[in-house]
Amino acid sequence: MTQSSHPVFCAIDTPDLDRARALVAAATAAGFGVKLGKEFFAAQGATGVRLAVPPGTPLFLDLKFHDIPNTVASALKAVAPLKPTFITLHASGGPGMLKAAAEAMREFGPDRPKLLGVTVLTSLDQSDLAAIGVSGSVEAQVLRLAKLAIDCGIDGIVAAPSEIGALRAALGPQAILVIPGIRPAGSAADDQKRVLTPAQALSAGASWLVIGRPITAAADPADAARAIASELATAA
C-alpha cells in the first residue's frame, strides 16, 4: 500500500462524486490520505469509493458501525475488499460487537484493515454527555470505552486532541491514536469543541490526524493542503 508523506487523512464530507474526486486530488498531492464517511458512502457506495480514490491511496473509511455483532461483522467483511487502512466502529457497541468485529477482520490476513474504536465524538462536551445519561467526565468515558475496545481486539482509538495524553498513559506507546478536531493555527474551530493544531497533536502523541474543513472549505483546497503540509514539515 502506498504510504502518505504525512500522517494526515483529509476528511472529505460530500455526497458528490466529482467534488470528492477533486478534493482527493488536492489531498493526495500534498501527501495526505483521505477519509470518506457516511455522507459520501450513503450516496456513492463502494463503487464511488473505487472511482474517487486511486489505488494505493491511504484510505480511512469512517463508517462508525454500531449494530448487533453479526451485522457489524458482515458489514466489515463487505467493505474490507476496498482495502482501507482504517475502518471505524463505535466502542459503545459493547464487548460482543467489538469481539465479532475483530474476529471478522482476521480472515483478511496481515494486511487487513485496522479497526478504530470511536469513543466520545468531538462535537460532545460534558453537558452533552449528561443529557444522554453519562454521569462521569468526558475523559473518564473516553478511557472506559478505549480500554474496552483494546481489550476486545480493536487496533486503535479515535478520540479528541485533549485526550491524547491520558490515552497514551492508559494504552501505552504502541496504541494507534487517530485524532480529529485538528485545526491549523488561526482557523475556526467550527463545531469541534476540543481542538489542537497539527503540530501540537503530533507532539502530544497522536499517530494520525484528521483534517477536514480547513482544507475542503478553503477557496483553494490544494493550496490549503500544501500549507498544512508545510506547517508539519517545519514542525518536524
VMD Tcl script that draws the C-alpha trace (Angstrom):
set ca {
  {0.00 0.00 0.00}
  {1.30 3.46 -0.87}
  {2.22 5.46 2.20}
  {1.28 9.12 2.61}
  {4.07 11.63 3.17}
  {2.37 12.95 6.30}
  {0.28 11.19 8.98}
  {-2.85 13.05 7.88}
  {-6.19 12.00 6.46}
  {-8.24 14.70 4.76}
  {-11.90 14.35 5.76}
  {-13.96 14.57 2.59}
  {-17.61 15.02 3.51}
  {-19.68 15.40 0.36}
  {-22.23 13.22 -1.45}
  {-20.96 14.46 -4.82}
  {-18.54 12.18 -6.70}
  {-16.91 14.89 -8.81}
  {-16.39 17.12 -5.77}
  {-14.91 14.20 -3.85}
  {-12.52 13.36 -6.68}
  {-11.28 16.96 -6.81}
  {-10.70 17.01 -3.06}
  {-8.95 13.64 -3.15}
  {-6.59 15.05 -5.78}
  {-5.86 18.09 -3.62}
  {-5.21 15.97 -0.53}
  {-3.04 13.35 -2.18}
  {-0.95 15.99 -3.96}
  {0.03 17.28 -0.50}
  {0.96 13.78 0.65}
  {-2.20 13.13 2.68}
  {-4.51 10.14 2.83}
  {-8.28 10.57 2.53}
  {-11.18 9.88 4.88}
  {-14.60 9.11 3.45}
  {-17.56 8.90 5.78}
  {-21.26 8.22 5.85}
  {-22.25 11.23 3.75}
  {-20.22 10.04 0.77}
  {-20.79 6.32 1.31}
  {-24.57 6.68 1.60}
  {-24.68 8.48 -1.74}
  {-21.99 6.66 -3.72}
  {-21.33 3.32 -2.00}
  {-18.34 1.08 -2.60}
  {-18.38 1.84 -6.33}
  {-17.99 5.53 -5.56}
  {-15.05 4.83 -3.28}
  {-13.30 2.96 -6.09}
  {-13.97 5.82 -8.51}
  {-12.90 8.58 -6.12}
  {-9.78 7.10 -4.55}
  {-6.81 5.97 -6.68}
  {-5.40 2.53 -5.82}
  {-2.69 2.69 -3.18}
  {-4.01 5.86 -1.55}
  {-4.23 5.54 2.25}
  {-7.98 5.32 2.87}
  {-9.89 5.81 6.09}
  {-13.49 4.57 5.91}
  {-15.22 6.42 8.73}
  {-18.47 4.47 8.78}
  {-18.85 4.21 12.57}
  {-20.55 0.80 12.57}
  {-22.83 0.20 15.55}
  {-25.28 -2.72 15.44}
  {-25.70 -6.28 16.63}
  {-22.47 -8.33 16.42}
  {-23.34 -10.39 13.33}
  {-24.47 -7.36 11.35}
  {-21.31 -5.40 12.12}
  {-19.08 -8.38 11.30}
  {-20.84 -8.88 7.96}
  {-20.68 -5.18 7.10}
  {-16.96 -5.08 7.82}
  {-16.35 -8.08 5.57}
  {-18.30 -6.31 2.83}
  {-16.10 -3.18 2.86}
  {-12.74 -4.86 3.57}
  {-12.10 -5.54 -0.17}
  {-11.82 -1.76 -0.64}
  {-8.50 -2.16 1.23}
  {-8.92 0.73 3.67}
  {-6.16 1.45 6.15}
  {-8.74 2.07 8.88}
  {-12.45 1.45 9.50}
  {-14.33 2.89 12.46}
  {-16.94 1.40 14.76}
  {-18.47 2.70 17.99}
  {-16.76 1.35 21.10}
  {-20.09 1.80 22.87}
  {-21.42 -1.12 20.81}
  {-20.20 -3.37 23.62}
  {-17.90 -6.38 24.02}
  {-19.87 -8.78 21.82}
  {-19.91 -6.41 18.87}
  {-16.26 -5.42 19.27}
  {-15.03 -9.01 19.51}
  {-17.09 -10.07 16.49}
  {-15.61 -7.18 14.50}
  {-12.05 -8.11 15.42}
  {-12.66 -11.75 14.51}
  {-14.20 -10.78 11.17}
  {-11.04 -8.92 10.15}
  {-8.64 -11.76 10.97}
  {-9.51 -13.66 7.81}
  {-8.06 -10.84 5.71}
  {-4.52 -11.57 6.90}
  {-1.64 -9.32 7.94}
  {-2.61 -6.52 5.53}
  {-6.17 -6.41 6.82}
  {-7.87 -3.10 7.57}
  {-7.23 -1.87 11.10}
  {-10.25 -1.21 13.30}
  {-10.63 2.00 15.27}
  {-12.98 2.40 18.21}
  {-14.84 5.72 18.37}
  {-15.09 6.83 21.98}
  {-16.75 10.23 22.57}
  {-17.49 12.29 19.47}
  {-15.55 15.56 19.34}
  {-18.81 17.51 18.98}
  {-19.82 16.41 22.50}
  {-18.87 18.04 25.78}
  {-19.74 17.44 29.43}
  {-23.26 18.83 29.17}
  {-23.96 16.66 26.12}
  {-22.87 13.52 27.97}
  {-25.08 14.41 30.91}
  {-28.03 14.82 28.55}
  {-27.64 11.22 27.33}
  {-27.24 9.77 30.82}
  {-23.46 9.59 31.25}
  {-22.65 10.97 34.68}
  {-18.85 10.75 34.55}
  {-16.44 13.16 32.89}
  {-15.66 13.17 29.18}
  {-12.15 11.87 29.91}
  {-13.43 9.05 32.12}
  {-15.88 7.93 29.42}
  {-13.19 8.08 26.73}
  {-10.81 5.95 28.82}
  {-13.53 3.45 29.72}
  {-14.51 2.92 26.08}
  {-10.91 2.94 24.84}
  {-9.82 0.24 27.27}
  {-12.89 -1.85 26.40}
  {-12.14 -1.62 22.68}
  {-8.47 -2.53 23.00}
  {-9.28 -5.42 25.36}
  {-11.71 -6.76 22.74}
  {-9.11 -6.78 19.96}
  {-9.70 -3.41 18.32}
  {-6.50 -1.93 16.88}
  {-6.78 1.70 17.89}
  {-8.90 4.59 19.06}
  {-10.43 7.74 17.64}
  {-10.52 10.46 20.27}
  {-10.26 14.21 20.74}
  {-6.92 16.03 20.98}
  {-7.38 16.74 24.67}
  {-7.48 13.01 25.46}
  {-4.17 12.08 23.80}
  {-2.06 12.23 26.97}
  {-4.48 10.18 29.06}
  {-4.88 7.58 26.33}
  {-1.12 7.23 25.87}
  {-0.73 6.71 29.61}
  {-3.55 4.14 29.72}
  {-2.87 2.24 26.47}
  {0.89 2.55 26.03}
  {3.13 3.84 23.24}
  {2.08 1.26 20.64}
  {-1.62 2.14 20.57}
  {-2.89 3.70 17.33}
  {-4.45 7.06 18.14}
  {-6.30 8.79 15.30}
  {-7.25 12.32 16.23}
  {-9.89 14.54 14.60}
  {-10.67 18.05 15.81}
  {-7.42 19.30 14.29}
  {-7.29 22.93 13.20}
  {-4.24 24.75 11.80}
  {-3.24 27.86 13.75}
  {-5.66 30.70 13.11}
  {-8.51 28.62 11.65}
  {-12.04 28.38 13.02}
  {-12.99 25.57 15.41}
  {-16.44 25.16 13.73}
  {-18.48 22.59 15.75}
  {-15.41 20.89 17.22}
  {-15.26 21.74 20.92}
  {-11.86 20.20 21.76}
  {-9.13 21.11 19.24}
  {-5.33 21.32 18.74}
  {-3.08 22.38 15.86}
  {-1.45 19.60 13.79}
  {1.98 20.12 15.35}
  {0.55 20.18 18.88}
  {-1.37 16.94 18.34}
  {1.61 15.05 16.93}
  {3.86 16.35 19.71}
  {1.30 15.14 22.26}
  {1.41 11.61 20.85}
  {-1.14 11.33 18.05}
  {-0.46 8.60 15.47}
  {-2.62 10.07 12.69}
  {-4.52 13.34 12.28}
  {-7.85 14.02 10.59}
  {-8.23 17.46 9.00}
  {-11.36 18.39 7.08}
  {-12.87 21.83 6.66}
  {-9.59 23.80 6.84}
  {-8.84 22.06 3.51}
  {-12.22 21.22 1.99}
  {-13.90 24.57 2.75}
  {-10.92 26.64 1.61}
  {-11.16 28.75 -1.56}
  {-8.25 26.69 -2.90}
  {-8.19 23.26 -1.20}
  {-4.92 22.24 -2.85}
  {-3.20 25.38 -1.57}
  {-4.66 24.88 1.92}
  {-3.42 21.27 1.96}
  {0.05 22.34 0.85}
  {0.16 24.97 3.61}
  {-0.67 22.36 6.26}
  {1.94 20.01 4.83}
  {4.49 22.84 5.02}
  {3.45 23.55 8.63}
  {4.01 19.90 9.52}
  {7.36 19.76 7.74}
  {8.54 22.89 9.58}
  {7.45 21.47 12.94}
  {9.14 18.10 12.35}
}
mol new
graphics top color blue
foreach p $ca { graphics top sphere $p radius 0.5 }
foreach p [lrange $ca 0 end-1] q [lrange $ca 1 end] { graphics top cylinder $p $q radius 0.2 }
display resetview
